[in-house]
Amino acid sequence: MPTVGGFTPTSGPVGTVVTITGTGFTGVTTVRFGSTAAAAFTAISDTQITATVPAGASTGKITVVTPGGSDTSMGKFTVR
């Protein structure tokens, strides 16, 4: 089961590349900004993902989904 520990930057416009850190990211299937799924993301390792803020995203928490489950960030990403 993944655990989202944090992400950087914490705000930006659509198209911003966000680095998400945590654990259990192997096999990630979906990254969501609020309720909007990112079309582009890459699992760099079991502890790091890069994801591009998708069109239509609004300010909200980031969710990582893997075959083992999902986890949502404590903080919100602010779409500017």
Gaussian input, Z-matrix of N, CA and C with variables (Angstrom, degrees):
# hf/3-21g

backbone

0 1
 N
 C     1     B1
 C     2     B2     1     A1
 N     3     B3     2     A2     1     D1
 C     4     B4     3     A3     2     D2
 C     5     B5     4     A4     3     D3
 N     6     B6     5     A5     4     D4
 C     7     B7     6     A6     5     D5
 C     8     B8     7     A7     6     D6
 N     9     B9     8     A8     7     D7
 C    10    B10     9     A9     8     D8
 C    11    B11    10    A10     9     D9
 N    12    B12    11    A11    10    D10
 C    13    B13    12    A12    11    D11
 C    14    B14    13    A13    12    D12
 N    15    B15    14    A14    13    D13
 C    16    B16    15    A15    14    D14
 C    17    B17    16    A16    15    D15
 N    18    B18    17    A17    16    D16
 C    19    B19    18    A18    17    D17
 C    20    B20    19    A19    18    D18
 N    21    B21    20    A20    19    D19
 C    22    B22    21    A21    20    D20
 C    23    B23    22    A22    21    D21
 N    24    B24    23    A23    22    D22
 C    25    B25    24    A24    23    D23
 C    26    B26    25    A25    24    D24
 N    27    B27    26    A26    25    D25
 C    28    B28    27    A27    26    D26
 C    29    B29    28    A28    27    D27
 N    30    B30    29    A29    28    D28
 C    31    B31    30    A30    29    D29
 C    32    B32    31    A31    30    D30
 N    33    B33    32    A32    31    D31
 C    34    B34    33    A33    32    D32
 C    35    B35    34    A34    33    D33
 N    36    B36    35    A35    34    D34
 C    37    B37    36    A36    35    D35
 C    38    B38    37    A37    36    D36
 N    39    B39    38    A38    37    D37
 C    40    B40    39    A39    38    D38
 C    41    B41    40    A40    39    D39
 N    42    B42    41    A41    40    D40
 C    43    B43    42    A42    41    D41
 C    44    B44    43    A43    42    D42
 N    45    B45    44    A44    43    D43
 C    46    B46    45    A45    44    D44
 C    47    B47    46    A46    45    D45
 N    48    B48    47    A47    46    D46
 C    49    B49    48    A48    47    D47
 C    50    B50    49    A49    48    D48
 N    51    B51    50    A50    49    D49
 C    52    B52    51    A51    50    D50
 C    53    B53    52    A52    51    D51
 N    54    B54    53    A53    52    D52
 C    55    B55    54    A54    53    D53
 C    56    B56    55    A55    54    D54
 N    57    B57    56    A56    55    D55
 C    58    B58    57    A57    56    D56
 C    59    B59    58    A58    57    D57
 N    60    B60    59    A59    58    D58
 C    61    B61    60    A60    59    D59
 C    62    B62    61    A61    60    D60
 N    63    B63    62    A62    61    D61
 C    64    B64    63    A63    62    D62
 C    65    B65    64    A64    63    D63
 N    66    B66    65    A65    64    D64
 C    67    B67    66    A66    65    D65
 C    68    B68    67    A67    66    D66
 N    69    B69    68    A68    67    D67
 C    70    B70    69    A69    68    D68
 C    71    B71    70    A70    69    D69
 N    72    B72    71    A71    70    D70
 C    73    B73    72    A72    71    D71
 C    74    B74    73    A73    72    D72
 N    75    B75    74    A74    73    D73
 C    76    B76    75    A75    74    D74
 C    77    B77    76    A76    75    D75
 N    78    B78    77    A77    76    D76
 C    79    B79    78    A78    77    D77
 C    80    B80    79    A79    78    D78
 N    81    B81    80    A80    79    D79
 C    82    B82    81    A81    80    D80
 C    83    B83    82    A82    81    D81
 N    84    B84    83    A83    82    D82
 C    85    B85    84    A84    83    D83
 C    86    B86    85    A85    84    D84
 N    87    B87    86    A86    85    D85
 C    88    B88    87    A87    86    D86
 C    89    B89    88    A88    87    D87
 N    90    B90    89    A89    88    D88
 C    91    B91    90    A90    89    D89
 C    92    B92    91    A91    90    D90
 N    93    B93    92    A92    91    D91
 C    94    B94    93    A93    92    D92
 C    95    B95    94    A94    93    D93
 N    96    B96    95    A95    94    D94
 C    97    B97    96    A96    95    D95
 C    98    B98    97    A97    96    D96
 N    99    B99    98    A98    97    D97
 C   100   B100    99    A99    98    D98
 C   101   B101   100   A100    99    D99
 N   102   B102   101   A101   100   D100
 C   103   B103   102   A102   101   D101
 C   104   B104   103   A103   102   D102
 N   105   B105   104   A104   103   D103
 C   106   B106   105   A105   104   D104
 C   107   B107   106   A106   105   D105
 N   108   B108   107   A107   106   D106
 C   109   B109   108   A108   107   D107
 C   110   B110   109   A109   108   D108
 N   111   B111   110   A110   109   D109
 C   112   B112   111   A111   110   D110
 C   113   B113   112   A112   111   D111
 N   114   B114   113   A113   112   D112
 C   115   B115   114   A114   113   D113
 C   116   B116   115   A115   114   D114
 N   117   B117   116   A116   115   D115
 C   118   B118   117   A117   116   D116
 C   119   B119   118   A118   117   D117
 N   120   B120   119   A119   118   D118
 C   121   B121   120   A120   119   D119
 C   122   B122   121   A121   120   D120
 N   123   B123   122   A122   121   D121
 C   124   B124   123   A123   122   D122
 C   125   B125   124   A124   123   D123
 N   126   B126   125   A125   124   D124
 C   127   B127   126   A126   125   D125
 C   128   B128   127   A127   126   D126
 N   129   B129   128   A128   127   D127
 C   130   B130   129   A129   128   D128
 C   131   B131   130   A130   129   D129
 N   132   B132   131   A131   130   D130
 C   133   B133   132   A132   131   D131
 C   134   B134   133   A133   132   D132
 N   135   B135   134   A134   133   D133
 C   136   B136   135   A135   134   D134
 C   137   B137   136   A136   135   D135
 N   138   B138   137   A137   136   D136
 C   139   B139   138   A138   137   D137
 C   140   B140   139   A139   138   D138
 N   141   B141   140   A140   139   D139
 C   142   B142   141   A141   140   D140
 C   143   B143   142   A142   141   D141
 N   144   B144   143   A143   142   D142
 C   145   B145   144   A144   143   D143
 C   146   B146   145   A145   144   D144
 N   147   B147   146   A146   145   D145
 C   148   B148   147   A147   146   D146
 C   149   B149   148   A148   147   D147
 N   150   B150   149   A149   148   D148
 C   151   B151   150   A150   149   D149
 C   152   B152   151   A151   150   D150
 N   153   B153   152   A152   151   D151
 C   154   B154   153   A153   152   D152
 C   155   B155   154   A154   153   D153
 N   156   B156   155   A155   154   D154
 C   157   B157   156   A156   155   D155
 C   158   B158   157   A157   156   D156
 N   159   B159   158   A158   157   D157
 C   160   B160   159   A159   158   D158
 C   161   B161   160   A160   159   D159
 N   162   B162   161   A161   160   D160
 C   163   B163   162   A162   161   D161
 C   164   B164   163   A163   162   D162
 N   165   B165   164   A164   163   D163
 C   166   B166   165   A165   164   D164
 C   167   B167   166   A166   165   D165
 N   168   B168   167   A167   166   D166
 C   169   B169   168   A168   167   D167
 C   170   B170   169   A169   168   D168
 N   171   B171   170   A170   169   D169
 C   172   B172   171   A171   170   D170
 C   173   B173   172   A172   171   D171
 N   174   B174   173   A173   172   D172
 C   175   B175   174   A174   173   D173
 C   176   B176   175   A175   174   D174
 N   177   B177   176   A176   175   D175
 C   178   B178   177   A177   176   D176
 C   179   B179   178   A178   177   D177
 N   180   B180   179   A179   178   D178
 C   181   B181   180   A180   179   D179
 C   182   B182   181   A181   180   D180
 N   183   B183   182   A182   181   D181
 C   184   B184   183   A183   182   D182
 C   185   B185   184   A184   183   D183
 N   186   B186   185   A185   184   D184
 C   187   B187   186   A186   185   D185
 C   188   B188   187   A187   186   D186
 N   189   B189   188   A188   187   D187
 C   190   B190   189   A189   188   D188
 C   191   B191   190   A190   189   D189
 N   192   B192   191   A191   190   D190
 C   193   B193   192   A192   191   D191
 C   194   B194   193   A193   192   D192
 N   195   B195   194   A194   193   D193
 C   196   B196   195   A195   194   D194
 C   197   B197   196   A196   195   D195
 N   198   B198   197   A197   196   D196
 C   199   B199   198   A198   197   D197
 C   200   B200   199   A199   198   D198
 N   201   B201   200   A200   199   D199
 C   202   B202   201   A201   200   D200
 C   203   B203   202   A202   201   D201
 N   204   B204   203   A203   202   D202
 C   205   B205   204   A204   203   D203
 C   206   B206   205   A205   204   D204
 N   207   B207   206   A206   205   D205
 C   208   B208   207   A207   206   D206
 C   209   B209   208   A208   207   D207
 N   210   B210   209   A209   208   D208
 C   211   B211   210   A210   209   D209
 C   212   B212   211   A211   210   D210
 N   213   B213   212   A212   211   D211
 C   214   B214   213   A213   212   D212
 C   215   B215   214   A214   213   D213
 N   216   B216   215   A215   214   D214
 C   217   B217   216   A216   215   D215
 C   218   B218   217   A217   216   D216
 N   219   B219   218   A218   217   D217
 C   220   B220   219   A219   218   D218
 C   221   B221   220   A220   219   D219
 N   222   B222   221   A221   220   D220
 C   223   B223   222   A222   221   D221
 C   224   B224   223   A223   222   D222
 N   225   B225   224   A224   223   D223
 C   226   B226   225   A225   224   D224
 C   227   B227   226   A226   225   D225
 N   228   B228   227   A227   226   D226
 C   229   B229   228   A228   227   D227
 C   230   B230   229   A229   228   D228
 N   231   B231   230   A230   229   D229
 C   232   B232   231   A231   230   D230
 C   233   B233   232   A232   231   D231
 N   234   B234   233   A233   232   D232
 C   235   B235   234   A234   233   D233
 C   236   B236   235   A235   234   D234
 N   237   B237   236   A236   235   D235
 C   238   B238   237   A237   236   D236
 C   239   B239   238   A238   237   D237

   B1=1.4521
   B2=1.5215
   B3=1.3439
   B4=1.4613
   B5=1.5259
   B6=1.3169
   B7=1.4614
   B8=1.5185
   B9=1.3362
   B10=1.4611
   B11=1.5203
   B12=1.3345
   B13=1.4560
   B14=1.5151
   B15=1.3310
   B16=1.4550
   B17=1.5108
   B18=1.3336
   B19=1.4637
   B20=1.5198
   B21=1.3307
   B22=1.4506
   B23=1.5198
   B24=1.3174
   B25=1.4613
   B26=1.5294
   B27=1.3194
   B28=1.4636
   B29=1.5145
   B30=1.3466
   B31=1.4584
   B32=1.5151
   B33=1.3378
   B34=1.4508
   B35=1.5119
   B36=1.3290
   B37=1.4585
   B38=1.5307
   B39=1.3208
   B40=1.4535
   B41=1.5237
   B42=1.3211
   B43=1.4583
   B44=1.5139
   B45=1.3379
   B46=1.4569
   B47=1.5230
   B48=1.3244
   B49=1.4640
   B50=1.5258
   B51=1.3273
   B52=1.4609
   B53=1.5224
   B54=1.3214
   B55=1.4575
   B56=1.5157
   B57=1.3250
   B58=1.4653
   B59=1.5129
   B60=1.3388
   B61=1.4539
   B62=1.5227
   B63=1.3240
   B64=1.4548
   B65=1.5084
   B66=1.3212
   B67=1.4632
   B68=1.5201
   B69=1.3231
   B70=1.4600
   B71=1.5136
   B72=1.3470
   B73=1.4644
   B74=1.5268
   B75=1.3222
   B76=1.4623
   B77=1.5260
   B78=1.3248
   B79=1.4601
   B80=1.5136
   B81=1.3446
   B82=1.4703
   B83=1.5268
   B84=1.3315
   B85=1.4601
   B86=1.5249
   B87=1.3258
   B88=1.4617
   B89=1.5170
   B90=1.3278
   B91=1.4683
   B92=1.5235
   B93=1.3356
   B94=1.4644
   B95=1.5201
   B96=1.3364
   B97=1.4596
   B98=1.5180
   B99=1.3248
   B100=1.4526
   B101=1.5186
   B102=1.3183
   B103=1.4646
   B104=1.5230
   B105=1.3484
   B106=1.4668
   B107=1.5220
   B108=1.3266
   B109=1.4610
   B110=1.5212
   B111=1.3202
   B112=1.4596
   B113=1.5216
   B114=1.3310
   B115=1.4642
   B116=1.5299
   B117=1.3256
   B118=1.4600
   B119=1.5219
   B120=1.3374
   B121=1.4636
   B122=1.5179
   B123=1.3397
   B124=1.4597
   B125=1.5146
   B126=1.3244
   B127=1.4626
   B128=1.5248
   B129=1.3276
   B130=1.4639
   B131=1.5281
   B132=1.3226
   B133=1.4639
   B134=1.5210
   B135=1.3012
   B136=1.4594
   B137=1.5335
   B138=1.3470
   B139=1.4675
   B140=1.5269
   B141=1.3454
   B142=1.4644
   B143=1.5326
   B144=1.3380
   B145=1.4661
   B146=1.5207
   B147=1.3331
   B148=1.4592
   B149=1.5237
   B150=1.3289
   B151=1.4532
   B152=1.5180
   B153=1.3323
   B154=1.4579
   B155=1.5213
   B156=1.3339
   B157=1.4697
   B158=1.5332
   B159=1.3372
   B160=1.4681
   B161=1.5297
   B162=1.3221
   B163=1.4606
   B164=1.5236
   B165=1.3043
   B166=1.4568
   B167=1.5170
   B168=1.3452
   B169=1.4652
   B170=1.5205
   B171=1.3215
   B172=1.4575
   B173=1.5177
   B174=1.3073
   B175=1.4598
   B176=1.5242
   B177=1.3274
   B178=1.4569
   B179=1.5109
   B180=1.3052
   B181=1.4600
   B182=1.5245
   B183=1.3387
   B184=1.4582
   B185=1.5185
   B186=1.3312
   B187=1.4590
   B188=1.5180
   B189=1.3293
   B190=1.4683
   B191=1.5231
   B192=1.3385
   B193=1.4635
   B194=1.5245
   B195=1.3316
   B196=1.4640
   B197=1.5264
   B198=1.3372
   B199=1.4698
   B200=1.5350
   B201=1.3463
   B202=1.4601
   B203=1.5161
   B204=1.3352
   B205=1.4572
   B206=1.5106
   B207=1.3270
   B208=1.4654
   B209=1.5147
   B210=1.3348
   B211=1.4605
   B212=1.5193
   B213=1.3253
   B214=1.4541
   B215=1.5207
   B216=1.3193
   B217=1.4663
   B218=1.5195
   B219=1.3242
   B220=1.4648
   B221=1.5341
   B222=1.3262
   B223=1.4540
   B224=1.5186
   B225=1.3224
   B226=1.4608
   B227=1.5167
   B228=1.3340
   B229=1.4573
   B230=1.5282
   B231=1.3254
   B232=1.4605
   B233=1.5188
   B234=1.3316
   B235=1.4612
   B236=1.5283
   B237=1.3407
   B238=1.4662
   B239=1.5147
   A1=109.34
   A2=117.67
   A3=119.21
   A4=112.49
   A5=114.38
   A6=122.00
   A7=107.79
   A8=117.18
   A9=121.67
   A10=107.53
   A11=115.69
   A12=120.06
   A13=113.11
   A14=116.55
   A15=120.21
   A16=110.47
   A17=116.05
   A18=121.03
   A19=109.43
   A20=114.74
   A21=121.37
   A22=109.46
   A23=119.72
   A24=126.85
   A25=110.55
   A26=116.46
   A27=121.37
   A28=112.89
   A29=116.53
   A30=120.29
   A31=109.48
   A32=115.62
   A33=120.84
   A34=110.06
   A35=116.33
   A36=120.56
   A37=111.84
   A38=116.36
   A39=121.37
   A40=107.86
   A41=117.10
   A42=121.81
   A43=113.94
   A44=117.58
   A45=121.49
   A46=109.68
   A47=116.66
   A48=121.02
   A49=107.52
   A50=115.97
   A51=122.87
   A52=108.92
   A53=116.31
   A54=121.61
   A55=108.53
   A56=115.36
   A57=122.50
   A58=107.95
   A59=116.74
   A60=120.76
   A61=109.88
   A62=115.48
   A63=121.59
   A64=109.84
   A65=116.89
   A66=121.64
   A67=110.03
   A68=115.61
   A69=120.95
   A70=114.75
   A71=117.56
   A72=120.79
   A73=114.04
   A74=118.01
   A75=120.02
   A76=110.44
   A77=116.03
   A78=120.74
   A79=114.46
   A80=117.41
   A81=120.31
   A82=110.00
   A83=115.59
   A84=120.85
   A85=112.72
   A86=116.92
   A87=120.95
   A88=110.27
   A89=115.66
   A90=122.27
   A91=105.36
   A92=116.41
   A93=120.43
   A94=110.78
   A95=114.50
   A96=122.27
   A97=104.70
   A98=117.10
   A99=120.28
   A100=107.42
   A101=118.12
   A102=120.83
   A103=112.56
   A104=116.81
   A105=120.86
   A106=110.73
   A107=116.47
   A108=121.35
   A109=111.02
   A110=115.49
   A111=120.77
   A112=109.06
   A113=116.35
   A114=120.38
   A115=110.32
   A116=116.17
   A117=120.51
   A118=110.41
   A119=115.33
   A120=120.86
   A121=108.71
   A122=115.81
   A123=121.82
   A124=108.85
   A125=115.99
   A126=120.54
   A127=106.69
   A128=115.85
   A129=121.52
   A130=109.58
   A131=115.47
   A132=122.20
   A133=107.96
   A134=116.86
   A135=121.91
   A136=111.54
   A137=115.99
   A138=120.36
   A139=114.08
   A140=117.70
   A141=118.76
   A142=111.19
   A143=114.73
   A144=122.99
   A145=107.35
   A146=116.36
   A147=119.63
   A148=106.91
   A149=116.59
   A150=121.80
   A151=109.33
   A152=115.87
   A153=121.70
   A154=109.52
   A155=116.01
   A156=120.96
   A157=108.31
   A158=117.41
   A159=120.37
   A160=113.36
   A161=115.33
   A162=121.21
   A163=108.19
   A164=116.62
   A165=120.99
   A166=114.02
   A167=116.79
   A168=119.60
   A169=109.98
   A170=115.51
   A171=121.26
   A172=108.07
   A173=116.45
   A174=121.01
   A175=110.35
   A176=115.88
   A177=120.21
   A178=111.32
   A179=115.42
   A180=122.22
   A181=110.02
   A182=115.52
   A183=122.48
   A184=108.54
   A185=116.42
   A186=122.28
   A187=109.45
   A188=115.90
   A189=122.91
   A190=107.63
   A191=116.10
   A192=121.59
   A193=109.01
   A194=116.49
   A195=123.27
   A196=107.63
   A197=116.95
   A198=118.37
   A199=113.16
   A200=117.03
   A201=121.24
   A202=114.58
   A203=117.70
   A204=120.99
   A205=110.87
   A206=115.77
   A207=120.44
   A208=110.38
   A209=115.17
   A210=120.84
   A211=107.95
   A212=115.60
   A213=122.91
   A214=109.53
   A215=115.68
   A216=121.22
   A217=111.26
   A218=114.66
   A219=120.46
   A220=109.36
   A221=116.16
   A222=120.61
   A223=112.58
   A224=115.44
   A225=121.43
   A226=110.86
   A227=115.78
   A228=121.89
   A229=106.65
   A230=116.97
   A231=122.07
   A232=109.99
   A233=116.69
   A234=121.45
   A235=107.32
   A236=115.82
   A237=120.49
   A238=110.87
   D1=132.30
   D2=-178.31
   D3=-75.77
   D4=157.67
   D5=172.94
   D6=-132.90
   D7=121.50
   D8=177.20
   D9=-88.58
   D10=117.99
   D11=-179.35
   D12=-92.48
   D13=-34.49
   D14=-178.77
   D15=177.73
   D16=-178.28
   D17=179.99
   D18=-158.56
   D19=156.06
   D20=178.73
   D21=-147.91
   D22=139.95
   D23=-5.19
   D24=-70.46
   D25=173.52
   D26=-179.26
   D27=-95.59
   D28=-4.08
   D29=177.07
   D30=-155.64
   D31=160.52
   D32=177.80
   D33=163.72
   D34=171.33
   D35=179.36
   D36=-81.55
   D37=171.45
   D38=171.38
   D39=-53.18
   D40=137.69
   D41=-178.54
   D42=98.63
   D43=-10.73
   D44=177.58
   D45=-66.12
   D46=136.68
   D47=174.57
   D48=-90.53
   D49=122.40
   D50=-177.09
   D51=-110.25
   D52=133.07
   D53=175.41
   D54=-97.69
   D55=121.38
   D56=-178.94
   D57=-106.99
   D58=130.92
   D59=179.03
   D60=-116.74
   D61=154.11
   D62=-179.58
   D63=164.81
   D64=-143.77
   D65=179.35
   D66=-142.61
   D67=160.32
   D68=174.12
   D69=73.16
   D70=29.34
   D71=-176.04
   D72=-86.07
   D73=-1.03
   D74=179.45
   D75=-60.38
   D76=129.86
   D77=178.09
   D78=80.15
   D79=17.00
   D80=-179.40
   D81=-51.14
   D82=134.52
   D83=-178.56
   D84=-110.36
   D85=-26.89
   D86=-177.28
   D87=-149.56
   D88=142.04
   D89=169.15
   D90=-126.16
   D91=126.72
   D92=-179.39
   D93=-118.39
   D94=139.45
   D95=171.36
   D96=-105.27
   D97=104.86
   D98=-170.07
   D99=65.14
   D100=-123.20
   D101=179.73
   D102=-101.88
   D103=4.60
   D104=-176.17
   D105=-102.46
   D106=124.34
   D107=-179.59
   D108=-76.16
   D109=138.49
   D110=174.98
   D111=-75.12
   D112=131.39
   D113=178.52
   D114=-77.11
   D115=-26.53
   D116=-177.45
   D117=-124.92
   D118=120.11
   D119=173.16
   D120=-153.35
   D121=154.68
   D122=179.54
   D123=-137.94
   D124=128.64
   D125=172.68
   D126=-83.26
   D127=105.78
   D128=-179.91
   D129=-70.61
   D130=-39.36
   D131=179.76
   D132=-159.28
   D133=-175.00
   D134=177.86
   D135=-66.53
   D136=-14.89
   D137=-175.24
   D138=-119.18
   D139=2.43
   D140=-176.49
   D141=-148.45
   D142=135.57
   D143=176.07
   D144=-130.62
   D145=142.59
   D146=166.35
   D147=-110.05
   D148=137.30
   D149=-179.50
   D150=-140.73
   D151=143.38
   D152=179.82
   D153=-97.08
   D154=128.72
   D155=179.00
   D156=-59.83
   D157=121.19
   D158=-174.42
   D159=-82.86
   D160=158.18
   D161=172.54
   D162=-59.54
   D163=139.14
   D164=179.82
   D165=89.83
   D166=-6.67
   D167=179.27
   D168=-70.36
   D169=148.05
   D170=174.22
   D171=-128.29
   D172=168.36
   D173=-179.31
   D174=-55.00
   D175=130.29
   D176=179.91
   D177=176.76
   D178=-179.48
   D179=-179.51
   D180=-77.72
   D181=158.20
   D182=178.60
   D183=-101.30
   D184=131.22
   D185=179.33
   D186=-117.05
   D187=134.24
   D188=175.37
   D189=-112.16
   D190=129.12
   D191=-179.52
   D192=-117.03
   D193=131.27
   D194=174.71
   D195=-129.39
   D196=169.83
   D197=176.03
   D198=-58.04
   D199=-23.14
   D200=-178.42
   D201=-87.50
   D202=-5.92
   D203=-179.09
   D204=141.13
   D205=-163.29
   D206=-178.75
   D207=-143.64
   D208=161.15
   D209=175.11
   D210=-147.15
   D211=149.62
   D212=-177.90
   D213=-119.04
   D214=140.81
   D215=-179.20
   D216=-63.02
   D217=154.45
   D218=175.04
   D219=-73.40
   D220=-43.95
   D221=-177.94
   D222=-91.85
   D223=166.84
   D224=179.42
   D225=-103.69
   D226=145.29
   D227=170.53
   D228=-88.84
   D229=128.25
   D230=-179.21
   D231=-94.75
   D232=116.50
   D233=176.50
   D234=-85.77
   D235=122.93
   D236=-178.98
   D237=-100.80

